[in-house]
Amino acid sequence: QVQLVESGGGLVQPGGSLRLSCAASGSPDSINVMGWYRQAPGKERELVARMSRSGSYIYGDSVQGRFTISRDNAKNTVYLQMSALKPEDTAVYYCNADQRPWHLLATVRVPSGSTSWGQGTQVTVSS
């Protein structure tokens, strides 16, 4: 069983930056893909970015060019550097860890089933 603990959320002004971190424990060696998803009030959870253990990655369309995902496999930690933040980036950001091979998640918008989620961290972009 994998446990995920997120940190780094908060309140930031439009145009500002934040860095989220997510540390995995329990059975981290079983993890292949780690990523970030977000859910705003009244909206479905959506992909922000995810990265495989070997470094393959993908971004959601709305964050491309502004957010950067990175991963330290030795520390079982994934990061999300968010820049040029907009009010529409306001959401609860969830860390995810999945054991499946990268290609099996290629058509999956949001993982379900045997996958692990963190408790979520609030990001609010407002002046």
N, C-alpha and C positions, 0 to 999 in steps of 0.2 A: 504494500500500500504506500502510495506516494503522498506526502504532505507538501503543500505549497504555501509559502508566506510572502505576501507582497508588501512593498513599502515604497514611499516616495510620492504619493499623491498629495494633493493640496489645492490651494487657490492661487491662480496666476492670472496676470493681466493679458489681454490679447497681444499677440506678438512675442510673448515670453516663452520660456523653456522649462521643462521638468524632466527628471529622469526617474523612471520606475525600475525597481529591482524585484526579482522573484527568486527565492531560494528554495530548492527542492531537498527533501529529506525522506527517509523511509527506505525506499528502494530506487534511488536515483539512477543506478546503472541500467535499469529497465527502460528508462526514458529514451525515446528517439527525438521526437519533435516537441519543442517548447515554444509557446507563443503567447500573444496578448490578444484579447478580445474586449469589446466594450459594449455597454448597454446603456442607452439613454432612456429617460422616462418615456413610456408609451411606445418604445421602439424595440425591435428584435435585437438580440445579441449579434454583433457582427465582427468579422475578422479585422484586426488591426495589422498584425504581422506575426509570422511564425517562422521558425528556423529549425532545421534538422541538426542532429549531432555532427554531421559531416559538413554543415555550412550552407546547405540549400536554404533559400528563403523566399518569402513572398510577402507583399504588402497589400493591404486594402487600397482600393482606388483613391479614397478620400484622404489618405495620409501619405501617399507616394511623394517622395521628394522632401517631406518635412520631418518624418519620423525615421529613426534608425534602430533596428534591432541588432543586438549582439548577444553573445553567449560565451560563458566561461565553463567549459565542460569539467574542468578540474574542481571548480567550486559549485558545480551543479546549479548554476545561476544564469538567469536570462535577464537582459536589460532592455529597456525601451527609452531611448533618448528622443524627447518630443520637442520640436522647435517650431517657431512661427505658429504658435497655438491660436486657435480660433474659438469663438464661443460655441460653435457647433461640435467642438471636440469634447465638450462637457459630457461626462458619463462616468459610470462605474467601470473601471478597467479590471479585467479578470485575467489572471495567469492560468495557462493550461499546460498540462504535460500529457503526452500520448506515446504509447509504445509502438504504434503501427509504423510500417515503412512509409517514407515520404510519398511514394507514388500512390499509396492507398488513400492518402488524404487530399490528393490533388483536386478531386471534385467535391470535397466536403467543405461547406461554408463554415459550419460550426460543429466541432466534434461532439458526438454523443455516445452513450453506452459506456464502455470500459475506458474512461478517460478521467483525468484528475483536474479539479478546479481549485483555485485559491478562493479566499473569502471576498476578494474584491477591494479595490482602493478607489476612493472618489477623486476625480479630477474635475475641477471647476475653473472655467476660463471666463473671467468677467472683470469689467473695469469698475 
